[in-house]
Amino acid sequence: MESSADANLIPFLRNLADSIEKGHLLPKQLQKIGEFFMAYQFQEQAIKDLDVTDENIDKQFSKKELMKFIVMGWHIYSCILKENEIS
């Protein structure tokens, strides 16, 4: 059974996708959606990477490595949004 939040989330996301396709969003709105998408994808990958089975034991990252990865991704994403050359 769907909760009230799920019932509201489904049409919201559907309308959001339509707005993106039609170009009806402001650049700042699109940036926020992109940030959400990247955070979601990162969390999904982190969940997979934290699966500590014998075959995945070598894939764990330190907090320092994780922070470097996040900062590098944010820097590249910011450059792309501003259409700057990535240094």
Residue pairs with C-beta under 8 A, 6 or more apart in sequence:
16 33
19 25
20 30
20 33
25 33
27 81
31 81
34 77
34 81
35 77
38 73
38 77
42 70
42 73
49 56
49 59
49 60
49 61
50 60
52 60
61 69
75 86
76 86
78 84
79 85
79 86
79 87
80 86
